[in-house]
């Protein structure tokens, strides 16, 4: 094996509106032909059907896309999974703004017709529109657990799996700064990540920009209910990262 193929293969689990495009761009720019973009779990499954795991591990150093834990099967080379987290309400607000400013997004037409102000959101709208409901509900927990329909009853097992992976060094997950530090250590970036897919406030002329500070109490409570596991996840990950840091410092 070369020095490249003995380093862990990076798998970025891109949660929408968690700086994923910036991370993907950094990985692609650094690893070039040894980086592979897979749009989603279905594409990952098709790719692994046509590419032997040994070939993947010998020829790739980074894989990224809207993937979930377990979408790729490890063979002989170690894998490290990356995922940046974000306050879930802030993430939904950013998602709302992004969809309004992205004409080819599947939800663009719906939001333009029915939801130009996120403060008009209610449970009935989410029930009528399962695509929006899915996109705005516990997406970080779905990606990190590998459970696309995660429920509260699944949380104990999923949280144990996530903590174990963080403590073992197989999961680099947390704030964007935390993930960026790892990418610096691997030599992927030397400074900050490139900023991409950022809301252009100058182009918000036909909808009201969503910001957490301007949400009504009713909408804020609704989004917290829809993302209760993601709220728990952030606290869990912060705690696990502190434990890992303390163990590494003690062993140094």
Backbone as numpy.savetxt, mean C-alpha at the origin, in Angstrom:
# Nx Ny Nz CAx CAy CAz Cx Cy Cz
25.45 -17.81 -6.89 24.61 -16.60 -6.89 25.48 -15.34 -6.89
25.00 -14.29 -7.55 25.70 -13.01 -7.54 25.32 -12.25 -6.28
26.04 -11.13 -6.04 25.71 -10.29 -4.88 24.28 -9.78 -4.98
23.84 -9.54 -6.23 22.48 -9.03 -6.42 21.46 -10.07 -5.99
21.68 -11.32 -6.36 20.66 -12.33 -6.09 20.76 -12.92 -4.70
21.74 -12.52 -3.89 21.75 -12.96 -2.50 21.06 -11.94 -1.60
20.90 -10.70 -2.07 20.13 -9.71 -1.32 18.66 -10.06 -1.44
17.87 -9.73 -0.43 16.45 -10.08 -0.51 15.77 -9.45 -1.74
14.90 -10.20 -2.35 14.09 -9.69 -3.45 13.00 -8.80 -2.86
12.90 -7.58 -3.34 11.93 -6.62 -2.81 10.59 -6.83 -3.49
9.55 -6.96 -2.68 8.18 -7.02 -3.21 7.41 -5.86 -2.59
7.02 -4.90 -3.42 6.28 -3.75 -2.92 4.79 -3.99 -3.05
4.10 -4.02 -1.92 2.63 -4.13 -1.89 2.08 -2.71 -1.96
1.67 -2.31 -3.14 1.27 -0.93 -3.41 -0.19 -0.73 -3.00
-0.40 -0.05 -1.88 -1.74 0.33 -1.45 -2.06 1.68 -2.11
-3.18 1.80 -2.82 -3.48 3.06 -3.50 -3.44 4.26 -2.56
-2.78 5.31 -3.03 -2.65 6.59 -2.33 -1.83 6.48 -1.04
-0.82 5.62 -1.09 0.15 5.53 0.00 1.56 5.67 -0.56
1.73 6.64 -1.46 3.03 6.92 -2.09 3.54 5.76 -2.91
2.64 4.88 -3.33 3.06 3.69 -4.05 3.70 3.97 -5.39
3.17 4.93 -6.14 3.75 5.24 -7.45 5.16 5.78 -7.30
5.39 6.57 -6.26 6.73 7.09 -6.00 7.70 5.95 -5.68
7.27 4.99 -4.87 8.11 3.85 -4.53 8.37 3.00 -5.76
7.32 2.74 -6.55 7.48 1.93 -7.77 8.48 2.58 -8.73
8.38 3.90 -8.88 9.28 4.61 -9.79 10.72 4.50 -9.32
10.93 4.64 -8.02 12.29 4.52 -7.48 12.85 3.11 -7.72
12.03 2.09 -7.50 12.47 0.71 -7.73 12.78 0.47 -9.20
11.90 0.97 -10.07 12.09 0.78 -11.50 13.34 1.51 -12.00
13.53 2.74 -11.54 14.69 3.52 -11.97 16.01 2.88 -11.52
15.98 2.29 -10.33 17.22 1.71 -9.80 17.51 0.33 -10.38
16.52 -0.53 -10.39 16.76 -1.92 -10.80 16.58 -2.14 -12.30
15.91 -1.24 -12.97 15.72 -1.26 -14.42 15.18 -2.61 -14.90
15.93 -3.36 -15.69 15.40 -4.60 -16.26 15.22 -5.69 -15.22
15.76 -5.47 -14.02 15.60 -6.45 -12.95 14.43 -6.09 -12.03
13.59 -5.16 -12.50 12.35 -4.81 -11.78 11.16 -5.22 -12.65
10.10 -5.64 -12.00 8.93 -6.13 -12.72 7.67 -5.54 -12.11
6.82 -4.98 -12.95 5.53 -4.44 -12.50 4.43 -5.45 -12.77
3.68 -5.79 -11.74 2.52 -6.67 -11.86 1.31 -5.92 -11.34
0.31 -5.74 -12.18 -0.80 -4.83 -11.86 -1.54 -5.24 -10.60
-1.78 -6.54 -10.43 -2.62 -7.00 -9.33 -2.37 -8.48 -9.06
-3.14 -9.04 -8.15 -2.96 -10.43 -7.79 -3.21 -11.39 -8.93
-4.18 -11.08 -9.79 -4.45 -11.95 -10.94 -3.26 -11.99 -11.88
-2.67 -10.82 -12.13 -1.50 -10.78 -13.01 -0.32 -11.49 -12.36
-0.18 -11.35 -11.04 0.90 -12.04 -10.34 0.73 -13.55 -10.45
-0.52 -14.04 -10.32 -0.78 -15.47 -10.43 -0.43 -15.97 -11.83
-0.81 -15.19 -12.85 -0.50 -15.58 -14.23 1.01 -15.58 -14.46
1.70 -14.61 -13.89 3.15 -14.51 -14.07 3.87 -15.70 -13.45
3.44 -16.07 -12.26 4.09 -17.20 -11.60 3.74 -18.54 -12.25
2.66 -18.56 -13.02 2.32 -19.77 -13.77 3.26 -19.96 -14.95
3.74 -18.87 -15.51 4.57 -18.93 -16.72 6.05 -18.72 -16.45
6.40 -18.36 -15.22 7.81 -18.14 -14.88 8.16 -18.97 -13.64
9.17 -19.79 -13.78 9.62 -20.64 -12.69 10.14 -19.78 -11.53
9.82 -20.13 -10.28 10.31 -19.33 -9.14 11.82 -19.14 -9.12
12.56 -20.17 -9.52 14.02 -20.05 -9.55 14.44 -18.99 -10.58
13.75 -18.93 -11.71 14.06 -17.92 -12.74 13.76 -16.52 -12.20
12.62 -16.38 -11.54 12.25 -15.07 -10.98 13.31 -14.59 -10.01
13.73 -15.48 -9.12 14.68 -15.07 -8.09 16.07 -14.81 -8.66
16.42 -15.44 -9.80 17.72 -15.21 -10.41 17.74 -13.95 -11.28
16.58 -13.54 -11.78 16.55 -12.47 -12.78 15.88 -11.18 -12.32
15.26 -11.19 -11.16 14.58 -10.00 -10.67 15.09 -9.61 -9.28
15.10 -8.30 -9.02 15.44 -7.80 -7.69 14.29 -7.04 -7.06
13.27 -6.71 -7.84 12.13 -5.98 -7.30 10.88 -6.31 -8.11
9.80 -6.51 -7.40 8.47 -6.72 -8.00 7.51 -5.78 -7.31
6.67 -5.11 -8.07 5.76 -4.16 -7.44 4.42 -4.12 -8.16
3.41 -3.70 -7.42 2.06 -3.58 -7.97 1.03 -3.63 -6.86
-0.24 -3.62 -7.25 -1.33 -3.70 -6.27 -1.47 -5.16 -5.83
-0.49 -5.60 -5.07 -0.40 -6.99 -4.65 -0.75 -7.11 -3.17
-0.95 -8.33 -2.73 -1.20 -8.60 -1.32 -0.19 -9.64 -0.84
-0.04 -9.68 0.47 0.84 -10.68 1.09 0.45 -12.07 0.59
1.44 -12.84 0.16 1.19 -14.20 -0.30 0.92 -14.32 -1.78
0.91 -13.21 -2.50 0.64 -13.26 -3.94 1.77 -13.95 -4.69
2.97 -13.92 -4.12 4.13 -14.56 -4.73 4.67 -15.64 -3.80
5.06 -16.75 -4.37 5.57 -17.86 -3.58 7.09 -17.84 -3.56
7.66 -17.78 -2.36 9.11 -17.75 -2.23 9.69 -19.13 -2.53
10.92 -19.10 -3.03 11.59 -20.35 -3.41 12.84 -20.53 -2.55
13.98 -20.02 -2.99 15.21 -20.17 -2.22 15.74 -18.83 -1.72
15.49 -17.79 -2.47 16.01 -16.47 -2.12 15.09 -15.79 -1.10
15.63 -15.07 -0.12 14.75 -14.36 0.82 14.02 -13.21 0.13
12.81 -12.96 0.59 12.00 -11.84 0.10 11.84 -10.84 1.24
11.75 -9.55 0.89 11.35 -8.55 1.86 10.20 -7.76 1.24
9.13 -7.65 2.00 7.93 -6.97 1.52 7.91 -5.54 2.05
7.63 -4.60 1.15 7.55 -3.18 1.52 6.11 -2.71 1.40
5.72 -1.83 2.29 4.43 -1.14 2.13 4.42 0.09 3.02
4.11 1.23 2.41 3.99 2.47 3.18 2.55 2.61 3.66
2.40 3.06 4.89 1.08 3.25 5.48 0.77 4.75 5.59
-0.51 5.03 5.71 -0.97 6.41 5.79 -2.23 6.45 6.64
-2.44 7.57 7.33 -3.69 7.71 8.07 -4.85 7.37 7.14
-5.73 6.43 7.53 -6.75 5.95 6.60 -7.74 7.01 6.12
-8.09 7.96 6.97 -8.99 9.03 6.52 -8.28 9.93 5.52
-7.04 10.25 5.79 -6.24 11.05 4.85 -6.11 10.32 3.52
-5.94 9.00 3.58 -5.82 8.19 2.36 -7.09 8.27 1.53
-8.25 8.15 2.17 -9.52 8.22 1.44 -9.70 9.60 0.82
-9.37 10.65 1.55 -9.48 12.00 0.99 -8.59 12.14 -0.24
-7.38 11.63 -0.17 -6.47 11.70 -1.31 -7.01 10.88 -2.47
-7.59 9.74 -2.18 -8.18 8.88 -3.20 -9.33 9.61 -3.90
-10.18 10.23 -3.12 -11.31 11.01 -3.67 -10.79 12.08 -4.64
-9.78 12.84 -4.21 -9.22 13.89 -5.06 -8.60 13.30 -6.32
-7.88 12.21 -6.17 -7.20 11.57 -7.30 -8.21 11.10 -8.35
-9.26 10.46 -7.91 -10.26 9.97 -8.86 -10.88 11.12 -9.63
-11.20 12.20 -8.94 -11.78 13.36 -9.62 -10.83 13.95 -10.66
-9.53 13.82 -10.44 -8.57 14.42 -11.36 -7.99 13.42 -12.37
-8.52 12.20 -12.37 -8.01 11.17 -13.26 -9.15 10.63 -14.12
-9.24 11.13 -15.35 -10.41 10.84 -16.19 -10.54 9.38 -16.56
-9.43 8.64 -16.62 -9.52 7.24 -17.01 -9.67 6.30 -15.82
-9.83 6.85 -14.61 -10.06 5.99 -13.45 -11.46 5.41 -13.53
-11.64 4.12 -13.21 -12.96 3.49 -13.32 -14.06 4.17 -12.51
-13.70 4.87 -11.44 -14.70 5.52 -10.59 -14.89 6.99 -10.92
-14.17 7.50 -11.91 -14.21 8.94 -12.22 -15.62 9.41 -12.56
-16.27 8.74 -13.48 -17.60 9.16 -13.91 -18.61 9.14 -12.78
-18.55 8.11 -11.95 -19.48 7.99 -10.84 -19.33 9.15 -9.87
-18.10 9.45 -9.47 -17.91 10.54 -8.52 -18.27 11.89 -9.14
-18.01 12.08 -10.42 -18.38 13.33 -11.06 -19.91 13.51 -11.07
-20.62 12.42 -11.25 -22.09 12.49 -11.30 -22.71 12.63 -9.91
-22.17 11.89 -8.94 -22.89 11.72 -7.69 -22.17 12.21 -6.43
-20.88 12.49 -6.51 -20.17 12.83 -5.28 -19.06 13.83 -5.57
-19.45 15.08 -5.77 -18.46 16.14 -5.99 -17.96 16.74 -4.67
-18.62 16.40 -3.59 -18.22 16.84 -2.25 -18.23 15.61 -1.36
-17.08 15.25 -0.79 -17.02 14.04 0.03 -17.91 14.14 1.25
-18.27 15.35 1.66 -19.14 15.49 2.82 -20.59 15.09 2.52
-20.87 14.74 1.25 -22.18 14.19 0.90 -22.18 12.66 1.02
-21.04 12.10 1.35 -20.93 10.64 1.48 -21.79 10.14 2.63
-22.47 9.01 2.40 -23.20 8.35 3.48 -23.15 6.84 3.24
-23.64 6.09 4.22 -23.58 4.63 4.14 -24.39 4.11 2.95
-25.48 4.78 2.60 -26.30 4.34 1.48 -25.52 4.42 0.17
-24.74 5.48 -0.01 -23.93 5.61 -1.22 -22.93 4.46 -1.32
-22.28 4.13 -0.23 -21.31 3.04 -0.24 -21.99 1.70 -0.51
-23.18 1.52 0.01 -23.91 0.27 -0.23 -24.30 0.14 -1.69
-24.68 1.25 -2.31 -25.07 1.23 -3.73 -23.88 1.05 -4.65
-22.69 1.40 -4.17 -21.50 1.41 -5.02 -20.38 0.59 -4.38
-20.43 -0.73 -4.56 -19.45 -1.60 -3.89 -18.00 -1.32 -4.30
-17.78 -0.78 -5.51 -16.41 -0.46 -5.91 -15.81 0.62 -5.03
-16.60 1.64 -4.72 -16.15 2.70 -3.84 -15.99 2.16 -2.42
-16.95 1.38 -1.99 -16.90 0.82 -0.64 -15.63 0.00 -0.44
-15.28 -0.81 -1.43 -14.08 -1.64 -1.32 -12.82 -0.78 -1.32
-12.79 0.25 -2.19 -11.61 1.09 -2.31 -11.36 1.94 -1.08
-12.40 2.19 -0.30 -12.28 3.10 0.84 -12.41 2.37 2.18
-12.19 1.06 2.20 -12.40 0.29 3.43 -11.21 -0.63 3.72
-10.43 -0.30 4.74 -9.39 -1.19 5.28 -8.42 -1.72 4.21
-8.04 -0.88 3.25 -7.20 -1.36 2.16 -5.81 -1.76 2.61
-5.26 -1.08 3.59 -3.93 -1.44 4.08 -3.96 -2.80 4.77
-4.98 -3.04 5.55 -5.10 -4.33 6.23 -5.32 -5.46 5.23
-6.07 -5.21 4.18 -6.28 -6.22 3.14 -4.96 -6.60 2.49
-4.14 -5.60 2.14 -2.88 -5.87 1.45 -1.90 -6.62 2.35
-1.77 -6.17 3.59 -0.76 -6.74 4.47 -1.14 -8.12 5.01
-2.44 -8.37 5.11 -2.88 -9.67 5.61 -3.01 -10.71 4.51
-3.17 -10.25 3.26 -3.45 -11.17 2.17 -4.89 -11.61 2.12
-5.76 -10.91 2.89 -7.19 -11.25 2.94 -7.98 -10.12 2.29
-8.42 -10.31 1.03 -9.10 -9.22 0.32 -10.45 -8.82 0.92
-11.02 -9.69 1.77 -12.30 -9.36 2.41 -12.15 -9.50 3.93
-11.09 -8.94 4.45 -10.80 -9.09 5.88 -11.93 -8.52 6.74
-12.26 -9.26 7.80 -13.28 -8.85 8.76 -12.64 -8.72 10.15
-13.40 -8.13 11.05 -12.89 -7.96 12.41 -12.50 -9.30 13.01
-13.27 -10.34 12.71 -12.99 -11.66 13.28 -11.66 -12.25 12.79
-11.15 -11.73 11.66 -9.88 -12.20 11.11 -8.68 -11.48 11.72
-8.94 -10.43 12.50 -7.86 -9.51 12.87 -6.79 -10.16 13.73
-7.17 -10.99 14.68 -6.17 -11.54 15.59 -5.11 -12.34 14.84
-5.55 -13.23 13.97 -4.59 -14.03 13.21 -3.78 -13.19 12.25
-4.43 -12.24 11.59 -3.74 -11.39 10.63 -2.71 -10.51 11.32
-3.06 -9.96 12.48 -2.13 -9.07 13.17 -0.91 -9.83 13.66
-1.10 -11.07 14.09 0.04 -11.89 14.53 0.99 -12.15 13.37
0.43 -12.43 12.21 1.23 -12.67 11.02 2.04 -11.44 10.64
1.42 -10.28 10.70 2.09 -9.03 10.34 3.22 -8.72 11.32
2.93 -8.84 12.61 3.96 -8.57 13.63 5.14 -9.52 13.48
4.87 -10.80 13.30 5.95 -11.77 13.15 6.84 -11.42 11.96
6.22 -11.01 10.85 6.99 -10.68 9.65 7.83 -9.43 9.86
7.31 -8.46 10.60 8.09 -7.25 10.91 9.28 -7.61 11.80
9.04 -8.38 12.84 10.11 -8.73 13.77 11.18 -9.59 13.11
10.79 -10.40 12.12 11.75 -11.23 11.39 12.49 -10.46 10.30
12.09 -9.22 10.04 12.72 -8.45 8.98 12.21 -8.75 7.60
11.13 -9.54 7.50 10.56 -9.86 6.19 9.57 -8.81 5.72
9.17 -7.92 6.62 8.20 -6.87 6.29 8.79 -5.53 6.71
8.97 -4.64 5.74 9.35 -3.26 6.02 8.11 -2.43 5.75
7.41 -2.11 6.80 6.11 -1.45 6.67 6.00 -0.37 7.73
5.38 0.74 7.36 5.24 1.84 8.29 5.08 3.14 7.54
5.56 4.21 8.14 5.45 5.52 7.51 6.29 5.55 6.23
6.02 6.54 5.39 6.82 6.69 4.17 8.29 6.91 4.51
8.55 7.65 5.59 9.93 7.86 6.01 10.62 6.56 6.38
9.89 5.67 7.05 10.44 4.37 7.44 10.82 3.54 6.21
9.92 3.51 5.23 10.18 2.76 4.01 11.32 3.40 3.21
11.34 4.72 3.16 12.40 5.43 2.43 13.76 5.12 3.04
13.84 5.06 4.36 15.11 4.73 5.02 15.62 3.37 4.57
14.72 2.40 4.46 15.14 1.07 3.99 15.66 1.15 2.56
14.95 1.90 1.71 15.39 2.02 0.31 16.75 2.71 0.21
17.02 3.63 1.12 18.36 4.25 1.16 19.41 3.20 1.54
19.09 2.39 2.54 20.03 1.35 2.98 20.35 0.37 1.85
19.36 0.10 1.02 19.56 -0.81 -0.12 20.18 -0.11 -1.32
20.39 1.21 -1.23 20.98 1.94 -2.33 20.02 2.27 -3.45
18.72 2.11 -3.20 17.72 2.39 -4.23 17.58 3.89 -4.45
17.61 4.66 -3.37 17.56 6.12 -3.46 18.65 6.68 -2.55
19.08 7.89 -2.88 20.08 8.54 -2.04 19.47 9.67 -1.22
18.37 10.22 -1.69 17.69 11.29 -0.98 16.24 10.94 -0.74
15.36 11.85 -1.12 13.94 11.61 -0.96 13.38 10.90 -2.19
12.23 10.29 -2.03 11.56 9.65 -3.15 10.98 10.70 -4.09
10.88 10.39 -5.38 10.20 11.30 -6.30 8.72 11.40 -5.93
8.16 12.60 -5.98 6.74 12.78 -5.64 5.90 12.67 -6.91
4.98 11.73 -6.90 4.13 11.51 -8.07 2.68 11.33 -7.65
1.78 11.59 -8.58 0.33 11.46 -8.34 -0.13 12.29 -7.14
0.42 13.49 -7.02 0.04 14.39 -5.95 -1.13 15.25 -6.41
-2.09 15.51 -5.53 -3.26 16.30 -5.89 -2.85 17.69 -6.38
-3.39 18.07 -7.53 -3.15 19.40 -8.10 -4.31 20.31 -7.69
-4.08 21.09 -6.63 -5.16 21.91 -6.09 -5.64 22.96 -7.09
-4.80 23.34 -8.04 -5.19 24.34 -9.03 -6.22 23.80 -10.02
-6.35 22.46 -10.08 -7.29 21.85 -11.03 -8.54 21.30 -10.35
-8.83 21.80 -9.17 -10.01 21.34 -8.43 -11.16 22.33 -8.61
-11.51 22.60 -9.88 -12.52 23.62 -10.14 -13.93 23.08 -10.27
-14.08 21.76 -10.41 -15.43 21.21 -10.55 -15.77 20.21 -9.45
-14.99 20.21 -8.36 -15.31 19.41 -7.19 -14.64 20.07 -5.99
-15.08 19.71 -4.80 -14.50 20.27 -3.58 -13.39 19.36 -3.08
-12.19 19.91 -2.96 -11.07 19.12 -2.46 -11.42 18.52 -1.10
-11.12 17.25 -0.95 -11.35 16.58 0.33 -10.12 16.72 1.21
-10.34 17.15 2.43 -9.28 17.25 3.43 -9.84 16.75 4.76
-9.06 15.98 5.51 -9.57 15.46 6.78 -10.08 16.56 7.71
-9.40 17.70 7.74 -9.78 18.77 8.67 -11.13 19.38 8.35
-11.61 19.19 7.12 -12.87 19.82 6.69 -14.03 18.84 6.62
-13.80 17.60 7.07 -14.88 16.61 7.03 -15.91 16.90 8.12
-17.17 16.63 7.80 -18.21 16.75 8.83 -18.01 15.64 9.85
-18.49 15.81 11.06 -18.37 14.73 12.06 -18.98 13.43 11.59
-20.09 13.53 10.84 -20.78 12.32 10.37 -19.91 11.55 9.38
-19.30 12.26 8.42 -18.46 11.59 7.43 -17.18 11.07 8.08
-16.62 11.82 9.00 -15.42 11.37 9.70 -15.69 10.08 10.45
-16.83 10.01 11.15 -17.18 8.80 11.88 -17.41 7.63 10.93
-18.06 7.89 9.79 -18.31 6.84 8.81 -16.99 6.27 8.29
-16.06 7.14 7.95 -14.77 6.66 7.42 -13.97 5.93 8.49
-14.07 6.36 9.72 -13.40 5.61 10.80 -14.01 4.23 10.96
-15.33 4.13 10.86 -15.97 2.81 10.97 -15.55 1.90 9.81
-15.47 2.46 8.61 -15.10 1.66 7.44 -13.63 1.25 7.46
-12.82 1.92 8.29 -11.39 1.66 8.31 -10.88 1.33 9.71
-11.73 0.70 10.50 -11.37 0.44 11.88 -10.13 -0.46 11.97
-9.97 -1.40 11.04 -8.80 -2.28 11.09 -7.54 -1.56 10.67
-7.66 -0.63 9.73 -6.48 0.15 9.33 -6.02 1.07 10.46
-6.96 1.59 11.23 -6.60 2.40 12.39 -5.80 1.55 13.39
-6.29 0.34 13.64 -5.57 -0.57 14.52 -4.21 -0.94 13.95
-4.18 -1.14 12.64 -2.95 -1.58 11.98 -1.81 -0.60 12.18
-2.09 0.67 12.05 -1.03 1.67 12.18 -0.41 1.62 13.57
-1.23 1.53 14.60 -0.70 1.42 15.97 0.09 0.13 16.16
-0.42 -0.95 15.61 0.25 -2.24 15.72 1.63 -2.21 15.07
1.70 -1.64 13.87 2.95 -1.59 13.12 3.97 -0.69 13.83
3.52 0.45 14.33 4.43 1.34 15.06 5.03 0.61 16.26
4.20 -0.14 16.98 4.68 -0.88 18.16 5.68 -1.96 17.75
5.36 -2.70 16.69 6.26 -3.77 16.23 7.59 -3.19 15.75
7.54 -2.06 15.06 8.78 -1.44 14.59 9.66 -0.98 15.75
9.04 -0.49 16.81 9.82 -0.09 17.99 10.51 -1.29 18.62
9.79 -2.41 18.71 10.38 -3.62 19.29 11.56 -4.09 18.44
11.38 -4.12 17.12 12.46 -4.56 16.23 13.68 -3.64 16.36
13.44 -2.33 16.38 14.54 -1.40 16.51 15.30 -1.62 17.82
14.56 -1.87 18.91 15.21 -2.10 20.20 16.03 -3.39 20.17
15.51 -4.42 19.53 16.25 -5.69 19.44 17.53 -5.52 18.61
17.45 -4.80 17.52 18.62 -4.58 16.68 19.67 -3.76 17.43
19.21 -2.76 18.19 20.14 -1.92 18.95 20.83 -2.75 20.05
20.06 -3.64 20.68 20.64 -4.47 21.74 21.66 -5.45 21.19
21.43 -5.91 19.95 22.33 -6.89 19.35 23.57 -6.27 18.73
23.54 -4.95 18.55 24.67 -4.26 17.87 25.91 -4.23 18.76
